[in-house]
Amino acid sequence: MVDEATENLIRVLLVDDEKDFRTVVAKRLGLRGVSIAEAAGGEEALRQLDASPVDLIVLDVKMPGMDGIETLGRIKERFPNSEVILLTGHANARDGVEGIKAGAFDYLSKPVEIEHLYRKLVQAHNKIRRSLDEKREAAFRERIKQQMVVAERLAALGTMATGVAHEINNPLAIVQESAGWMQQILAKPEFGDMPRKADFDKALERIHRAVQRARRITQQLLQVVQTQITEMPDPATLTEVDLHALVQECISLVEQQARLKQIDIVLESPDPPPIAWTDPYPLLQVLINLVTNAIQATDAGGRITLALRASVEQVQIAVQDTGCGIPQSDLSKIFEPFFTTKGVGQGTGMGLYVSWGIVTKLGGLITVESQVNRGTTFTITLPVKN
């Protein structure tokens, strides 16, 4: 997560074949707080941008080899969000106009006035910041919209969930007891030669498994309803939690399962470890569920990364896998109850629903990003303080 000071820093790549000119401009812009990198030509500039991208490029039009207009085209192709200010000679304003048509922010004539150049850099930098803010705001609105859609559906479900779950458990108990009684009868010696006895045994075993699956669904449903009885968690359960230690505990609980599939689990954490104001036990449950899902979605030799990030007001836990991914058409439904991308009998469709309810009650946010055959990232965002 980029802090505000880093985001406000104006970083510029100055591209010009005249070393003395670069030295003077870099020194005078540096006095104004601008961070300057230098390149003597277009090819060198592209190599530097590949190694260390910057948002602003000051680019001379007339250079030997790859000229400024061609370099501009390659920059906009490979780094479309970067802004380029062209430097032209007095007699070459036409090059500047051509550059603006090709995507340059603006052009200035040489000899350039440093204060004028600095103002243009600030304007270009502000444009980039506004664009970033707009994208973040749009992404935030979309996340909130998705959360509101899910919340409306969950509210309707919650009004009937408790009664339905209890009513289902009663006939399930009868089915389970009857199936067990039939198994006891078939186990008696006089039924040893019964025709197709193995088929009956197999059918009864399927009944047992189906009953257990139905019970898991009702238990999870009841658990979600219980977590949503109040909008906010019980303050008595909240405490300062070392997320590094909590994630390590999660890894220790699932590493055997990952090892069996030859999947590496990696923890990336800043120093000092991020601290969240939360309830560690339900949060651990969510993490175990997310990592278990990631293991199931990832083939042998894959990788799961748990990354911790922190700012002044919030912390994030990202669970990223290299698995099969989730189709874009399913992402808006991923937190809905009973929705699952797993095969029949392999999932209840309640795990992410439960996780959403827990994180929401903790005052946080859970989001998902995914690409098919590239992997999935679930991100939990939590407050730092009460």
Residue pairs with C-beta under 8 A, 6 or more apart in sequence:
1 309
1 310
1 311
1 316
3 311
7 129
7 132
9 33
9 35
10 33
10 34
10 35
10 56
10 121
10 122
10 125
11 34
11 35
11 37
11 54
11 55
11 56
12 29
12 34
12 35
12 36
12 37
12 54
12 56
12 57
12 58
12 121
13 36
13 37
13 38
13 39
13 45
13 48
13 49
13 54
13 56
13 57
13 58
14 22
14 25
14 26
14 36
14 37
14 38
14 39
14 58
15 38
15 39
15 40
15 41
15 42
15 44
15 45
15 57
15 58
15 59
15 60
15 63
15 68
15 71
16 22
16 25
16 40
16 58
16 59
16 60
16 63
16 87
17 40
17 41
17 60
17 63
17 64
18 60
19 40
22 38
22 40
25 36
25 58
25 112
25 114
25 117
26 36
26 38
28 114
29 36
29 114
29 117
29 118
29 121
30 36
32 118
34 118
34 121
37 48
37 52
37 54
39 45
39 48
41 63
41 64
41 65
41 66
42 63
42 65
42 66
42 67
42 68
42 70
42 71
42 74
43 65
43 66
45 57
45 59
45 71
45 75
46 71
46 74
46 75
46 78
49 57
49 75
49 78
49 79
49 82
50 78
53 79
53 82
54 82
55 81
55 82
55 83
55 124
55 125
55 128
56 82
56 83
56 84
56 85
56 121
56 124
56 125
56 128
57 75
57 82
57 83
57 84
57 85
58 84
58 85
58 87
58 117
58 121
59 68
59 71
59 72
59 75
59 84
59 85
59 86
59 87
59 104
60 68
60 86
60 87
61 67
61 68
61 69
61 86
61 87
61 88
61 89
61 92
61 95
61 96
61 99
61 107
62 68
62 88
62 89
62 92
62 95
63 71
66 74
68 86
68 87
68 95
68 99
69 95
69 98
69 99
69 102
72 84
72 86
72 99
72 102
72 103
72 104
73 102
73 103
75 82
75 84
76 82
76 84
76 102
76 103
81 128
81 131
83 105
83 124
83 125
83 127
83 128
84 99
84 103
84 104
84 105
85 104
85 105
85 106
85 107
85 108
85 117
85 120
85 121
85 124
86 95
86 96
86 99
86 100
86 104
86 106
86 107
86 108
87 107
87 108
87 109
87 110
87 112
88 95
88 96
88 99
88 107
88 108
88 109
88 110
89 109
89 110
90 109
90 110
93 107
93 109
95 107
96 104
96 107
96 108
96 109
97 107
99 107
100 106
100 107
105 120
105 123
105 124
105 127
106 120
106 123
106 124
108 116
108 117
108 120
143 365
143 367
146 332
146 335
147 360
147 365
149 332
150 335
150 336
150 356
151 360
153 336
153 337
154 224
154 228
154 337
154 353
154 357
157 337
158 224
158 225
158 228
161 221
161 222
161 224
161 225
162 222
162 225
164 221
165 218
165 219
165 221
165 222
165 225
168 214
168 218
169 215
169 218
172 211
172 214
172 215
172 218
175 207
175 211
176 208
176 211
179 204
179 207
179 208
179 211
180 208
182 200
182 204
183 201
183 204
185 191
186 194
186 197
186 200
186 201
186 204
191 197
194 200
213 345
213 348
216 348
216 350
217 338
217 348
217 350
220 348
220 350
220 351
220 353
220 354
221 337
221 350
223 354
224 337
224 350
224 353
224 354
224 357
227 282
227 354
227 357
227 358
227 361
228 357
228 360
228 361
230 361
231 361
232 361
232 363
233 279
233 361
233 362
233 363
234 279
235 386
237 279
237 281
238 277
238 278
238 279
238 386
239 277
239 278
239 279
239 280
240 275
240 276
240 277
241 275
241 276
241 277
241 278
241 280
241 283
242 273
242 275
243 269
243 273
243 274
243 275
243 276
243 308
243 315
243 317
244 267
244 269
244 273
244 274
244 308
245 273
246 280
246 283
246 284
246 287
247 267
247 269
247 287
247 306
247 308
247 317
248 267
249 284
250 284
250 287
250 288
250 291
250 306
251 265
251 267
251 291
251 306
253 288
254 265
254 288
254 291
254 292
254 295
255 265
257 292
257 295
258 264
258 265
258 295
258 304
261 295
261 298
261 299
261 300
261 302
262 300
262 301
263 295
263 298
263 300
263 301
263 302
263 303
263 304
264 302
264 303
264 304
265 291
265 303
265 304
265 305
265 306
266 303
266 304
266 305
266 306
267 305
267 306
267 307
267 308
268 305
268 306
268 307
268 308
269 307
269 308
270 308
270 309
270 310
273 308
274 308
274 309
274 310
274 315
274 384
275 315
275 384
276 283
276 315
276 382
276 383
276 384
277 382
277 383
277 384
277 385
277 386
278 362
278 363
278 364
278 382
278 383
279 362
282 358
282 361
282 362
283 358
283 359
283 362
283 380
283 382
285 354
285 355
285 358
286 354
286 355
286 358
286 359
286 366
286 380
287 306
287 317
287 319
287 380
289 351
289 352
289 354
289 355
290 319
290 355
290 378
291 304
291 306
291 319
293 351
293 352
294 304
294 319
294 320
294 321
294 323
294 376
295 304
295 321
296 342
297 321
297 323
297 324
297 325
297 376
298 304
298 321
298 322
298 323
298 324
298 375
299 323
299 324
302 321
302 322
302 323
303 321
303 322
304 319
304 320
304 321
304 322
305 318
305 319
305 320
305 321
306 317
306 318
306 319
306 320
307 316
307 317
307 318
307 320
308 315
308 316
308 317
308 318
309 315
309 316
309 318
310 316
310 384
311 384
312 384
313 383
313 384
313 385
314 381
314 382
314 383
314 384
315 381
315 382
315 383
315 384
316 379
316 380
316 381
316 382
317 379
317 380
317 382
318 377
318 378
318 379
318 380
319 377
319 378
319 379
319 380
320 375
320 376
320 377
321 375
321 376
321 377
322 374
322 375
323 375
323 376
324 372
324 373
325 370
325 371
325 372
325 373
325 374
325 375
325 376
326 334
326 341
326 368
326 370
326 372
326 376
327 341
327 372
328 370
330 339
330 341
331 368
331 370
333 339
334 341
334 352
334 368
335 352
335 353
335 355
335 356
335 366
336 349
336 353
337 349
337 350
337 353
338 348
338 349
338 350
338 353
339 349
339 353
340 346
340 347
340 348
340 349
341 347
355 366
356 366
359 365
359 366
359 380
359 382
360 366
362 382
363 382
363 383
364 380
364 381
364 382
364 383
365 380
365 381
366 378
366 379
366 380
366 381
367 378
367 379
367 381
368 376
368 377
368 378
368 379
369 376
369 377
369 379
370 376
370 377
